[in-house]
Amino acid sequence: MILKDKKIVVTGASRGIGKAIVLLLAKQGAQLAFSYANNKQLAEDVLKDVKNISPNLDHSIFKLNLNDLDNIKNQVTELKNQFKQIDGLVNNAGITCDQIFPLMKEEDFFNVIQTNLIGTVFLTKQLLKPLMKSSKASVVNISSVIAHIPQSGQSNYAASKAGIEAFSKSLATELGRKQFRVNSIAPGFIKTDMTEKLSEDQKQEILKQVPLSRYGNVDEIAQVASFLLSDKSSYITGQTLHVNGGMFG
């Protein structure tokens, strides 16, 4: 119960890494509010699982469109009514829209930057007041190994995640004196719905880049997020933790 009584907000938690994070945080005693983009039923299923884990806590879900700043403002107003103080924020939600740069549509580049970078930064800004009421606030931003290892067709995604890491380091420097910590996690190739769509040849080609010769799983990312949210990492800020099986670090 290393997160007992901590109030934590997680974005993009209806599946994949986000879902694994909220399930683990619930087991560790946190009270959670987590977002979904479109599929409310999936989010409600996760909420049911979370409430089964810790039925005595008032967990909730909310719809969030990181591409819409007005939507972010409205949702934050509701979150502030629920949580006067927030102890942790996990910025996990994001999108991809892959295409080689010469053929990439301008809107596809801007949508990824708007959602993954600007939306995340704006949400963090809006939540600063309740976060700063905590004596040990921790923000965890989910980046990607793609910010460090170029992959064809992902210039927009790479730029957005590199921006997230730079933002994290800057915010950590500005707010450190208040014991307010900000870190990033850069997952490598993680087994999710997205990777399951790859062909067997594509999977084997990817694994050639991974010294551990396997995909990571979502629980391995969740464990790192939990660590960074907890007091066990109280002297870690402004860092990017690479969880990639040895691809980069």
C-alpha positions as CSV (number, residue, x, y, z in Angstrom):
1,M,0.0,0.0,0.0
2,I,2.8,2.4,-0.9
3,L,0.3,4.9,-2.4
4,K,-2.3,4.7,0.4
5,D,-4.5,7.8,0.6
6,K,-2.8,9.4,-2.4
7,K,-5.1,11.0,-4.9
8,I,-3.9,10.4,-8.5
9,V,-5.1,11.4,-11.9
10,V,-4.3,9.2,-14.9
11,T,-5.0,10.0,-18.6
12,G,-5.8,7.4,-21.2
13,A,-6.5,4.5,-18.9
14,S,-9.2,2.5,-20.7
15,R,-6.7,0.0,-22.1
16,G,-3.0,-0.8,-22.5
17,I,-0.4,0.9,-20.4
18,G,-2.9,3.3,-18.8
19,K,-5.2,0.5,-17.7
20,A,-2.3,-1.4,-16.2
21,I,-1.2,1.7,-14.3
22,V,-4.6,2.3,-12.7
23,L,-5.1,-1.3,-11.7
24,L,-1.7,-1.3,-9.9
25,L,-2.3,2.0,-8.3
26,A,-5.6,0.8,-7.0
27,K,-3.9,-2.2,-5.4
28,Q,-1.5,0.1,-3.7
29,G,-4.2,2.2,-2.1
30,A,-4.6,5.3,-4.3
31,Q,-7.8,7.0,-5.0
32,L,-8.1,7.4,-8.8
33,A,-9.7,9.6,-11.4
34,F,-8.8,8.5,-14.9
35,S,-9.7,9.5,-18.4
36,Y,-10.8,7.9,-21.7
37,A,-11.0,9.5,-25.1
38,N,-14.0,7.8,-26.9
39,N,-14.9,4.4,-25.6
40,K,-16.8,4.9,-22.4
41,Q,-17.8,1.3,-22.0
42,L,-14.1,0.2,-21.9
43,A,-13.4,2.8,-19.3
44,E,-16.4,1.7,-17.2
45,D,-15.2,-1.8,-17.4
46,V,-11.8,-0.7,-16.0
47,L,-13.6,1.4,-13.3
48,K,-15.5,-1.7,-12.3
49,D,-12.2,-3.6,-11.9
50,V,-10.7,-0.8,-9.9
51,K,-13.7,-0.6,-7.6
52,N,-13.5,-4.3,-7.0
53,I,-9.9,-3.9,-5.9
54,S,-10.6,-1.0,-3.5
55,P,-14.4,-0.6,-3.0
56,N,-14.0,1.8,-0.1
57,L,-12.5,4.6,-2.3
58,D,-14.4,7.0,-4.5
59,H,-12.8,6.3,-7.9
60,S,-14.1,8.0,-11.1
61,I,-13.7,8.3,-14.8
62,F,-14.0,11.3,-17.1
63,K,-13.9,11.9,-20.9
64,L,-10.9,13.9,-22.0
65,N,-10.0,15.3,-25.5
66,L,-6.5,16.6,-25.3
67,N,-6.9,18.2,-28.7
68,D,-9.5,20.6,-27.3
69,L,-8.3,23.1,-24.7
70,D,-11.8,24.1,-23.7
71,N,-12.6,20.4,-23.0
72,I,-9.5,20.2,-20.8
73,K,-10.6,23.3,-18.8
74,N,-14.1,21.9,-18.2
75,Q,-12.8,18.6,-17.1
76,V,-10.2,20.1,-14.8
77,T,-13.0,22.2,-13.1
78,E,-14.8,18.9,-12.3
79,L,-11.6,17.3,-11.1
80,K,-11.0,20.2,-8.8
81,N,-14.4,19.8,-7.3
82,Q,-13.6,16.1,-6.6
83,F,-10.0,16.6,-5.5
84,K,-9.1,19.7,-3.6
85,Q,-5.6,18.3,-3.5
86,I,-3.9,16.0,-6.1
87,D,-0.8,14.0,-5.2
88,G,0.0,12.5,-8.5
89,L,-0.6,12.9,-12.2
90,V,0.2,10.4,-14.9
91,N,0.1,11.9,-18.4
92,N,-0.3,8.7,-20.5
93,A,-2.9,9.6,-23.2
94,G,-1.5,10.1,-26.7
95,I,-2.0,9.3,-30.3
96,T,0.0,8.2,-33.3
97,C,-0.5,9.0,-37.0
98,D,2.4,7.4,-38.9
99,Q,3.5,8.4,-42.3
100,I,6.9,9.3,-43.9
101,F,7.3,13.0,-43.7
102,P,7.2,13.9,-47.4
103,L,3.7,12.3,-47.5
104,M,2.5,13.3,-44.1
105,K,-0.6,15.6,-44.0
106,E,-0.1,18.8,-42.1
107,E,-3.1,18.1,-40.0
108,D,-1.7,14.7,-39.0
109,F,1.5,16.3,-37.8
110,F,-0.3,19.1,-35.9
111,N,-2.9,16.8,-34.3
112,V,-0.1,14.6,-32.8
113,I,1.8,17.6,-31.5
114,Q,-1.4,19.2,-30.2
115,T,-2.6,16.0,-28.4
116,N,0.6,14.5,-27.1
117,L,2.5,17.7,-26.3
118,I,0.4,20.8,-26.1
119,G,-2.6,19.0,-24.6
120,T,-0.5,17.3,-22.0
121,V,1.3,20.6,-21.1
122,F,-2.0,22.4,-20.8
123,L,-3.6,19.8,-18.6
124,T,-0.6,19.8,-16.3
125,K,-0.8,23.6,-16.1
126,Q,-4.5,23.5,-15.3
127,L,-3.9,20.9,-12.5
128,L,-0.9,22.8,-10.9
129,K,-3.0,24.4,-8.2
130,P,-4.3,21.2,-6.6
131,L,-1.0,19.5,-7.2
132,M,0.9,22.2,-5.4
133,K,-1.4,21.7,-2.3
134,S,0.3,18.3,-1.9
135,S,3.6,18.3,0.0
136,K,5.0,15.6,-2.2
137,A,3.4,16.0,-5.7
138,S,4.7,13.8,-8.5
139,V,4.0,14.1,-12.2
140,V,4.9,11.2,-14.4
141,N,4.9,11.8,-18.2
142,I,4.8,8.8,-20.6
143,S,7.3,9.4,-23.3
144,S,8.8,6.8,-25.8
145,V,12.0,5.3,-26.9
146,I,11.1,6.8,-30.3
147,A,12.1,10.2,-28.9
148,H,15.7,8.8,-28.8
149,I,15.9,6.2,-31.6
150,P,14.6,7.4,-35.0
151,Q,11.9,5.3,-36.7
152,S,10.8,6.0,-40.2
153,G,7.3,7.5,-40.4
154,Q,7.1,8.8,-36.9
155,S,8.6,12.3,-37.1
156,N,5.5,13.8,-35.5
157,Y,5.3,11.3,-32.7
158,A,9.1,11.6,-32.0
159,A,8.9,15.4,-31.9
160,S,5.9,15.2,-29.5
161,K,7.6,12.8,-27.1
162,A,11.0,14.6,-27.2
163,G,9.1,17.8,-26.3
164,I,7.4,16.0,-23.3
165,E,10.8,15.0,-21.9
166,A,12.2,18.5,-22.3
167,F,9.1,20.0,-20.7
168,S,9.4,17.5,-17.8
169,K,13.0,18.5,-17.1
170,S,12.2,22.2,-17.2
171,L,9.2,21.9,-14.9
172,A,11.3,19.7,-12.5
173,T,13.9,22.4,-12.3
174,E,11.3,25.2,-11.6
175,L,9.3,23.4,-9.0
176,G,11.9,21.3,-7.2
177,R,12.3,23.6,-4.3
178,K,8.6,22.8,-3.4
179,Q,9.4,19.1,-3.3
180,F,7.3,18.8,-6.5
181,R,8.8,16.1,-8.7
182,V,8.4,15.6,-12.5
183,N,9.8,12.6,-14.4
184,S,9.3,10.8,-17.6
185,I,9.1,7.1,-18.6
186,A,10.2,6.1,-22.1
187,P,8.9,2.7,-22.9
188,G,10.4,0.6,-25.6
189,F,8.4,-1.9,-27.6
190,I,5.5,-3.0,-25.3
191,K,3.0,-5.7,-26.0
192,T,-0.3,-3.9,-26.6
193,D,-3.2,-3.9,-29.0
194,M,-1.1,-1.9,-31.4
195,T,1.9,-4.3,-31.5
196,E,-0.5,-7.2,-31.9
197,K,-1.5,-5.8,-35.3
198,L,2.0,-6.2,-36.6
199,S,2.9,-9.1,-38.9
200,E,5.2,-11.8,-37.6
201,D,8.0,-10.5,-39.8
202,Q,7.6,-7.0,-38.4
203,K,7.7,-8.4,-34.8
204,Q,10.9,-10.4,-35.5
205,E,12.5,-7.3,-37.1
206,I,11.7,-5.2,-34.0
207,L,13.0,-7.9,-31.6
208,K,16.4,-7.8,-33.3
209,Q,16.8,-4.3,-31.8
210,V,16.1,-5.5,-28.2
211,P,18.9,-7.1,-26.2
212,L,16.4,-8.9,-24.0
213,S,14.9,-10.4,-27.1
214,R,11.3,-9.9,-26.1
215,Y,8.6,-7.3,-25.9
216,G,7.9,-5.5,-22.6
217,N,4.6,-5.9,-21.0
218,V,2.3,-3.1,-19.7
219,D,2.7,-4.2,-16.0
220,E,6.5,-3.5,-16.3
221,I,5.7,0.1,-17.2
222,A,3.0,0.3,-14.5
223,Q,5.6,-0.7,-11.8
224,V,7.9,2.1,-12.8
225,A,5.0,4.6,-12.8
226,S,4.1,3.4,-9.3
227,F,7.6,3.8,-8.1
228,L,7.9,7.4,-9.4
229,L,4.6,8.3,-7.8
230,S,5.6,6.9,-4.5
231,D,7.8,8.2,-1.7
232,K,10.3,5.5,-2.6
233,S,11.5,7.8,-5.4
234,S,11.6,11.0,-3.3
235,Y,15.0,12.0,-4.5
236,I,14.4,11.5,-8.2
237,T,13.2,14.3,-10.4
238,G,13.9,15.7,-13.9
239,Q,14.8,12.2,-15.2
240,T,13.7,10.0,-18.0
241,L,13.6,6.3,-17.0
242,H,14.1,4.0,-20.0
243,V,12.2,0.8,-19.9
244,N,13.1,-0.8,-23.2
245,G,14.9,-4.1,-22.7
246,G,18.3,-2.6,-23.4
247,M,17.5,-0.8,-26.7
248,F,18.7,2.6,-25.4
249,G,19.8,4.0,-22.2
